[in-house]
Amino acid sequence: MIAGVAGRYATALFDLARDKNQLDQVDADLQGVQGLLAESPDLNRLAMSPVFSAEQQEKAIAAIADKSGLGEIVKNLLHVVARNRRLSSITDIIKGFKILLASHRGEITAEAISAVALSEGQQSKLRSTLKDVAGQDIELMTKVDPSILGGLIVKIGSQQIDDSLATKLNNMKTRMKEVS
């Protein structure tokens, strides 16, 4: 289901959290890590850049994890991925964990990409609409990509619905070239 290094870390994290009966706590902590990465370009650079040594990454992540009040399982995950030079995979590890958690809960994972952050009300309405279509509860992951200009791109499993303004403009451009 989830491939590669990130998949192995996500699976191990999920198994550990399930065994310790801390799935909700780990999910909340990972959401906090995602928020920190989204809010801080410096933290994002630290995680993604190969310029920083494993020791530098591990020290910085330890300080951030302690100040953020993360639980032991997620703190340990961050230490291990930093030590093993896999911190650049943290977003994929989180995504993999969320997919496993949704499957465990009998939910379907959907990803919504928008040009600007969706409000809680918009997310709730989208989740409800997708639940009506899919017939199952939806775990919604959101992502902001200003390059789509407007609209939404929604991915559920192998299906993708692209209702972005950028795609509409590209389609219009293509049709106009065909007419000329």
Phi, psi and omega in degrees: 000309180242121188260166170077191182299315181299322179296321179294317178295316181298317180295316179296318179297315180299313181300316180295314180297321178294315181297326180267005179056045182232032182301315182293320179296315180295319177300313179297317179297318179294325176296322176296319178297317178301317179298317179298317179295321181290326184277335188240105175299328180293317178294319178299316179296319178300317182289323188266339187275131176282356181293326182280139179285164177300321180295317178297316179297316183296318179295315181295316180295322179298316180296316180294317181297319180294315181291332183277350179071030179289151177290165184299322183297314181287324175302313180296320177302312182298320177298313183295314182292326177292315180299324182269011178060038180242014182299333179293346179265004188300321180294323178289326177295315179298315179300316179298318178299316181296324177294315178297319180295316179298317179298317178300323181274357182079024180256163173254139178268131176234146177242128178245125179250127180228162180287330177229160181299137178279139177289167179298322178296317178295319178297318180297316180294318178296316179301316180296316179297316180294326177296319178297320181288314186276335182078012179221162175297149184242130169265111186261124174251131181249152180215143178255129177221096183300340182293345179278353175070320180181175180078200183220152165238122181242129178242125174232112183059234181268359180268144177224132176247114182253101178244038182274152179295323179300317179293318178299318179295319178296319177297318179296319178299317179296316180296322180293324177293324180294327182286326183292000000 
